[in-house]
């Protein structure tokens, strides 16, 4: 989950890089960082549950490559 401040929207926007090919981004937002984090966790869980119920594959997590 990536959280970025948007000056235009005056909100913290949440994107999930692993979901980018399947979900319109940003996938949620919040007025505070805390709200954005909670909303992001809720959206992630919602999609994972739905994909599991529908028998769809779940995207593999990206890994950080340290130089």
C-alpha positions in Angstrom: 0.0 0.0 0.0 1.4 3.4 -1.0 0.0 6.6 0.6 0.6 10.0 -1.0 -0.7 13.4 -0.3 -2.7 15.1 -3.1 -2.6 18.9 -3.1 -5.3 18.9 -5.7 -7.7 16.7 -3.7 -6.5 17.7 -0.3 -6.6 14.0 0.7 -4.2 11.1 1.2 -4.6 8.8 -1.8 -4.0 5.1 -1.5 -2.7 2.9 -4.2 -1.8 -0.8 -4.2 0.8 -1.5 -6.8 0.1 -5.2 -6.9 -3.6 -4.5 -7.8 -2.8 -1.9 -10.5 -3.7 -4.2 -13.4 -7.1 -5.2 -11.9 -8.3 -2.2 -9.9 -8.7 1.5 -10.8 -6.1 3.6 -8.8 -6.1 5.3 -6.4 -8.3 2.7 -4.8 -9.3 4.7 -1.7 -8.3 7.8 0.2 -8.5 9.5 3.6 -8.6 12.9 5.2 -5.7 11.9 7.5 -2.9 9.3 7.1 -4.5 7.2 9.7 -7.9 7.2 7.9 -6.1 6.4 4.6 -4.3 3.4 6.2 -7.5 2.0 7.6 -9.4 2.5 4.3 -6.5 0.9 2.4 -6.5 -2.1 4.7 -10.2 -2.5 4.3 -10.0 -2.3 0.5 -7.1 -4.8 0.3 -9.1 -7.3 2.5 -12.3 -6.7 0.4 -10.5 -7.5 -2.9 -8.6 -10.5 -1.5 -11.8 -12.0 -0.1 -13.7 -11.4 -3.3 -11.0 -12.8 -5.5 -10.7 -15.9 -3.2 -14.5 -16.5 -3.3 -14.5 -16.1 -7.1 -11.6 -18.5 -7.5 -9.4 -15.8 -9.1 -5.7 -15.7 -8.5 -4.3 -13.3 -5.9 -1.5 -11.1 -7.0 1.9 -11.9 -5.7 3.3 -9.3 -3.4 6.1 -7.0 -4.8 9.4 -7.3 -3.0 11.8 -4.4 -2.2 15.1 -4.9 -3.9 17.8 -3.2 -1.8 20.9 -2.1 -3.7 
